Amino acid sequence: MQARHRQAEESRRQGVEQHNAQVNDLEQRVLSKQPEAVEDYFELLVEGSPLPAELPIDVEVAYQVDARKLLLIRELPNVDVIPEAREYTYVKTRDEITAKPRPPKEIKERYARLVAQLVLRTIRDVFEVRPAELVDEVAINAHVSTRNKATGQPERPCLVSVSATRQQFEHLVLTELDPVECLRYFNALVSPHPWDLEAVRPIFDPDLSKYRLVEAQDVVAGLDSRPVLLEMRPFEFEVLVKQLFEAMGMKSWVTQASRDDGLDAIAVNEDPIMGGVCVIQAKRYKSMVEPDAVRALAGVMDDKRASRGVLVTTSRFGKASHDFAARHGRIQLIEGAHLKHLLLEYLGLDVLLGPASA
């Protein structure tokens, strides 16, 4: 019996040591900002947050190291999570308990408030993690899994899409604010009728694989035969972007002179419903694109009476740029990691954004 006990204790000790070693390894990889480790860490954190059993906890996470930005896809409950009964009453004469229904207006208000609370709680959970230097900004798309009433097919409409910086969030008094109003403060895209599952257009692509491209590949650019976008001549870059958008359905391409070694073009989408004139601008930048570039695109769109504008960069956009594009409604921003994904998807071309020194 003592031998079995010693064996059990030794097995338990080895299990504890193995677990601690895994925790220490994850901690070191998180502190060194390895994207996969950071993503795993925040996924465990958010899904481990204590919530009532009827509320989903599932999240998907992508981490952008350079921008110190966390992208999350968060699952929301359906509207039936709000009880239809407001209260129960015992009727002595009939010896039964009857339910007093909750007014439809109250159900809608409670659901909208719950959705906002879950999104804000997720942002709070992320920003409470230390060290704070891991994440400066959080962007969340909040979806609900349901079925289309007309077709019966599964779908996941996005009910809230929001981005918040640590600086914006840290002064909030969460116990005193109105969660729905707080989302407006962040210029969030919020479904006008979330109880009807009316979707909004997300501020970032829900396919997080487009943001998980292994940036470590770029450091071996000098030993790699793949084209490096930042090292291309202007004409080569122009041809590449033209080929990409033609593969995506654009026609009648007309190139204009660009003052910043990038590309300005007018193209036409011939789709009879979603088509029209499109202004496309591409910026070969190493650093973040300033919001002025997005506002300038809006001005060009007005001048050309374009139905749509696309701003492509080899780097990234900041929160102010994403907020402006979301408010405008007809501007699409494509960052470096997304551009890399599109070139592979539509042209079968695997590129590097920049060399090791970029």
N, C-alpha and C positions, 0 to 999 in steps of 0.2 A: 504493500500500500504506500509506504514511504517513497519507494522508487517511482511509482506512478505519480505521486504528488510532486516529486522533484522534476520529473519529466514534464508535467503540466506547467510548473512554474518556469522552467527553462523555455518552454514553447511560448509562454506568455511574455517572458522577458525579451525573447527574440522578436516577437511581434511588435512590442512597444518600441524597441530599438529601430526596427525597420520603418515603422510609422514615423518616428521622430526624424529619421534620416530623410524620408520623403518630404516631410514638412520643411526641414532645413534646406533641402535642395530647391524646393519650390520658392522658398523665401529668397534665396540667393538669386535665382533666375528672375524673380519679380523685381528685385532691387536693381538688377542690371538691365531691366526693361526689355527682356526678351518677349516679343509680342505674344507667342503662344502661351507662355507662363502667365503673363498679365491677364490674358483673356480667360484662362482657366481659373485664375484666382478670383476675378470679379464675378465670373459665372457662379462659382461656389458661394461667394459672398451674398449676391442678390438672391439666389435660390434658397439660401439658408436663412433669409430674413423671416422672422416669425410672423405668419399671417393666418387668418382663419382657414380651415381646411377647404372651404368651398372656393377660395380664390386661387387661381393658377399662379405658379411661381416660375414658369419656364422663361428663360431668356437666352438669346444668342449674343455673343460679344465679339467685337473686332477692335483692335487697338492700333492707333496710328502713332508711332514712336515720336517722329519729328514734331508733330503738332501737339503731342501729349493729349490726344483726344480719344475718348472712348465712345464707340458706337454700339448701341444696344437695340435689339428687337425684343420687345416685351409683350408677353401674352396677357390679354385682358379677359375677364369673365364676360359672359353674355348677360343680357339684360335680365334674364330670369333669375339671376343671383339675388335680385331685390325681391323679398317676399311679397306676394300679392295680398296677404292678409296683414292689416295694420294691427289688429288686436283680436283677442278671443273672449267671448262672454259666455258664462254659464246661465242657461235658461232653466230655472227651477221647475216651471210648469211642464216643460217637455223633457226635463232631465237630460239635457244635451248641451254640448258646447258648440256655439256658432261663431263663425269667423266674420269679422267686419272688414270688408275689402278696402285695400289702399287705393285712393284716387289715382287714376292714370297720370295726372300731372305730377303727383308726388313721386311716383315710380320713376318718371323721366328725370326729375330733378335729382333724386337720390343716385341714380345711375351715373348721370353726368358728373356729379360730385365725387363718386367713388372712383371713376376713371381718372379724374384729375388728381385725386389723393394718391393713387397707386403710382402714377407717373412721377409726382413730386417726391414720394417716398424713395423711389428708385434712384433719383438724382441725389437725394440726401445720403442714401447708403453708400453711393460711390464716393462722394466728397468727404465722407467721414473716415475713409481709409487713409492710413499713414504709411509711408511718407506722402505728404501732400503733393510733392513734385512729380508724382506718377501721372496725375491727371489734372489738366487745366480746364478742360471742357468736356461736357457730356452731351451727346445727341441721342435722342430716343425716338424710335417709331413704335407706337403701341397698337397692336393688332388684336382682333378677336377672331377666333376660328368658328366658322358657321357654315351654313349651306344656303346657296342661292334659292330663294323661294320660287323662282320661275323655272329653274332648270334642275334643282336638286343637287347641283355640283358643289363640292367644297370650295370655299373661298375665305380669304383672310383680309377683310378691309382694314385699312389703317384709320384709326379714330383720332389719334393725336400724334403729331410730329413736332418735336421741340428740341432746341439746343440752348444750353446754359453754360456760362463760364463760372468758375469758382468765385471770382470777384463779384459777380451778380448775385450768386446764391448765398454767400456767407453772411450777409446782413439781414436775411429774411428771418422773421419770427414765425416759425411754422405753426405754433400753437394758436396764433392770433389771426392768421390770414385766411382769406377765402380761396380755396384751391382753384376754383374755376377762374377767378379774377387773376390769380397768380400766373396761370398759363398765358393769359392775355398780356400780362406784364412782360413775359418772355417772348412775345410775338409768336407764340406757338400756332401751328395750324391745327385747329380743333374742329371736329365734325359738328356742324350746326344741329344735327339730330343724331347723336350717338346711339340713342335707344332704337332708332330705325337702321342702325349700322350703315349710315351714310358716310362713305369714305372721303378722306382728304388725300391729296398727293403728298407722299413723304418727301422730306427735305433731303434725304439720302436714299440711295438704292437699297431695298431690303435684302438684296443678294449680297451678303457680307463677304462672300468669297472674292468679290472685286476689290475689297480693301485688305485682304489677307495675303496678297501677293508677297512673296518673300523678298523683302527689301535687301536682305543680306546678299542676294545675287549681284546687286549693283557694285559691291566693293571689289568684285573680280572682273570688272569691265575691261581692264587692261589685258586680261588673259582670255577674253571672250570674243567670239566672232559675231555676236549679235549686234545690230545697229544701236548706237547710243544717241538718243534724241537730242541731247544738249550739244553734241558734237557735229550734228548734221549741218550742212550748208543751208541757208534759207530756202533755196530752190528745192532741195531734197525734202526738207520738212514740209514745204507747201504741197509737193506732189503726194507725200505720204498722207497728209490730212485729207487732201482731195480724194484719194483712193478710198480712204476709210469712209467718208461720208457718202460717196457714190455707192459703196457697198451697202450702206445703210438706207439707200433709197433716194438720195438727193440727185437732182438733175440741173442742167443749165448753169454750170458753175462759172462764176465770173470773179476773178481775183483782183483785189485792189491793193495799192501800196500800203505797207504797214511801217510805222515809224519806230517800232521797237523790236525789229528782227523776228517778228512773228508772222501772223497771217490774218488778213481781213478778206472775207469773201461773202458774196451774195449767192445763194443757191435756192432752188425751187424744189419743194416736195410735191410731186404730182398726185398724191393721194387725194381723191375727190372730196373726202370728208375732213381729214386732219392736215391736208396739205396747205401750200401757200409759200410766200417768200420767207426765207430764213437767212438771218445774218449770222455768220460763223466767224468767230475770232479765236485765234490760237496764240498762246503766249508761251515762248520757250524761256521760262524763268527758273532760277535756282531757289529763290526765296518766295515767300508768300505773296500772292497777287493782292494788290491793294483794292479796297472797295471802290475807288474811283473808276477802275476799269469796268466794273459791273454797271455802274451808273452811266458811264460813257456808252456802253453797249445799248442800254435802254434808249439813249438819245439817238443813236444810229438807227435803231429799230423804228422809232417814230419818224425819222427823216425818210427812211425807205419804205415806210408803211408795211413793215414786216410783221407777219403773224407770230413769229417765233425767233428767239435769239439763243445761240449756244456759245458759251465761253469755255475754251479748252486750255488747260495749262499742264505743263510738265511738273509743276510743283503742287500748290494747294491754295485753298481759299480760307479766309477767316470767317468768324461768326457773323460779322457785319455784312459781308458779301452774301452769305447764305440767307440771312434775314431779308436783305433787299430783294434777292431773287425770289424768295418765297412770297413776299408781298406783291411783287410785280406779277407773278403768276405765269409769265410766258418766257421766262429765262431759265435755261438749263445750264448748270455748272458741272464740268467734267474735270476732276482732279487727276493728278499723275497716275495713281494706282488704277483708277477707273479707265483712263486712256490706254494704259498698258493692257488691261483686260480686253477692251474693245478691239484693239489691234490684233490680238490673238484670236478673238472670237470671229471677227469679220474678214480678216486678211490672212489668218494663220501665221502672223508675224510675231515672234517673240522678241521684244525689244528691252533695252535697258534705259532707264530715265536719264542717268548721268554716270560719269566715271567716279572712281573712288574719291576724287578731290572735290566732287560737286556737292 
